[in-house]
Amino acid sequence: MDNDDSTIIRGHPRHARHQGVLRPFDAGWALDGVGVLDHASPGFLLYMFGASPKWRQAVFLTIGIGVLPNPLEFLMRCNGDAPEIQQWTGVQHEVAQALMVMSPRQIVSAALVEIPDGLAGCLARLGSQPMRHAGDYLRLVGLLTATDAETKLRAKTLLQLDRMDADLISAALELDPVALIPGILRRVKDCLEARRLNQRLAAIRLVCSTATDEALRQSLEDRAANFRSHDFAQAWLEKADRPPVVCAALDEHPDFEAITPAKAASIGKQHMNCLGSRADRLVNGTWGAWLWKPGPLFVTVTKCEEGPLLSGIYAPGNREVSREHARLLKDILRPLGVICFTRCDPVDEVRLLTLGRFVDDEFEEFGFD
């Protein structure tokens, strides 16, 4: 304990209670620990319910880091010597009595020996309820006592928030270092959202040559005030200039120009089609579009297990493509390894039966036509 806190706890009056209503809590692990202390020192639970949020958090921290199963060192730091009573219930009684006369700072100091920078502020921002798991307090202490540069940055970002909970601690530990910005952490909120943003950042790096760490961080900072992960990803998607390969043969052919999301809007506007709205499909790795320059015509290919499959041929302005041009293009695509299907025409004699509509008056009353 610090010199200012090296006080013999025995015989001191109880630490001042918070003035107000009793506030129960429902985290099972915390109730279990407080229950042990209340059994050894009846009235501890009621005292806990009426205590200030900061005092409660100091006790939750003490229980969470595992003081109760091994309380002797804690009591040594509280009282300056070993407990006089060696029976287990008596030791737990001394722990409960010590806690009730200590300030939050004294409790944390006795539990940890040294109080990490920022921990007192974190406990104050946690409110009156314990975090979901005892391990959350261990993670918080570990985060604040780390010495490596990246974890220090995670702790610094977390400490700049005006609120604290287990989800934010998880998010701070999970986030890609480039996204460790207070405004982003505040919006991400939990571990699940942090992982989702990490996946989007990984995808952006994969498909955008301009997505350096510096560019991504600047983009995140610009959007921090009103950050939405989907909008952030969509904005970068429109800059994608190296989507996954769907058909390498078309990418390399001089008569075909691969359409990337970065080009889609301008090419779509030039040729009056909806390519600009297909940016998401152009980077999913299973669908691609190319401009056949001699046409000009647009070719779309779907990547299948059996090989690349021609899934569409389109003219500028979505005009109809002549059968002659379609057959010509398929003859070019097949040697490049693209699977092309052509519909078979019906037999001429049978085709004659479908040219007009045959109606037999005898069946009209039954609704046949």
Secondary structure, 3 states (H helix, E strand, C coil): CCHHHCCCCCCCCCCCCCCCCCCCCCCHHHHHHHHHHHHHCCCHHHHHHHCCHHHHHHHHHHHHCCCCCCCHHHHHHHHCCCCCCCCHHHHHHHHHHHHHHCCHHHHHHHHHCCCCCCHHHHHHHCCCCCCCCHHHHHHHHHHHHCCCHHHHHHHHHHHCCCCCCHHHHHHHHHCCHHHCCHHHHHHHCCHHHHHHHHHHHHHHHHHCCCCCHHHHHHHHHHHHHHCCHHHHHHHHHCCCCCCCCCCHHHHHCCCEEECCHHHHHHHHHHCCCCHHHHHHHHCCCCEEEEEECCCCEEEEEEEECCEEEEEEEECHHHCCCCHHHHHHHHHHHHHHCCECCCCCCCCHHHHHHHCCCCCCHHHHHHCCC
